[in-house]
Amino acid sequence: MYRKPMRKYCSFLILVPWLCSCMGYKELPVEYDYSYRGNFKKYRTFEIMRPTNATDSTMLTQVVEKSIISRMKFLGYRQVNHRPHLLISFKMFTDSLKFTGYNQPDIEEWMETQRENLTYDQQKYNLRTGTLLIQFYDRRQNRSIWQGYATTLYGSIDFNNNRHLKNAVISILDKYRFWADGFINGTPQPEEKGFQ
């Protein structure tokens, strides 16, 4: 007799925290560019490129790094320190920045044809203070294959606010929509020999 109302009450208790967490996330508009030579469906592993000088190992850097690692693991990538497929770097620019981006088809649209002979149509940006740049490098090709950036040109980023930083990372990496190779329906599949 009391089971049905209790189930509704329990469902409500689960739903409320989930809605609150969603409301805490505000997606920032971001831009991204990519290489026509990227093997986006063939990557399985990654590592973060850490700065060599100690001055960059701040709490803010750790917030960005942890957010990137969390997102990549969600997409099924394994973090390894030996011969990772992807090397990921990031940089926070607090000053203004002259930046070169590219006018390209959406990456999902390009993936349908994967034509490599397309030209890179450069766009110059004069970015104001507060830009977060995340770059993916293909270790084997020794080249950058994807970069995403959020800046005050598109929405305010407060580098002194952990929540703002996490939102910026999530907003950028939401544009990188490739599951790790062999990661099907949220389950890792047996590894095959291949990309080393």
Phi, psi and omega in degrees: 000323181261002185290316183298310178300324180295319178297317179297320180295317179295319178298320179296319180296327178284321184291321185298310179297325179296315179296320179296321180292325178292321181291335179286345181260124178240110182291130176268140172295133181227167174242156175213156177227159182211162178267140177285359177253009179288137177261064194298338180261009184245003182266139180235335187231160181208165170210151177274132174277114183265145179295146181278337180266144185290342184292338181272354183273063180267174176298323180297318178299319180295323178297314180296314182300312180297323179293321178294313181300316179300315181294317181294322177293325176300324180278002175094006180279144176260137176273121180227153179256001179242114176051055177291151177293317183242137169250128184246127176239160176213155180212135174257121178256113180274338178265175176293160189212130170269124191225142177254121174244188184223142175269108186228162171296156173306143186297326179295321178295316179295324182299335180293328180250327182051043177287131180265349186269013178286151178269154177266112180270101186290145173231131179265130178244138172252089189275138177281183182298144175094061179245132173249123181243130176238127181237141176250130177247135172278111185299320183290319180279345182056049180210154174286132181242349179198141173214139177232148183213138174244141185209167178294348174297330183251338181177153186287133174239123176256104183293348178266006181241114183303320181295319178297318179297314179299317178298321179296316179298312180299316180299318180292309185286347171296339179277345175263100192248043182245121174291153176298146177303128180087001180261100187244129179051040176077011182234128177292140178258162179303139182285146175249156174291144180170241184300119179242000000 
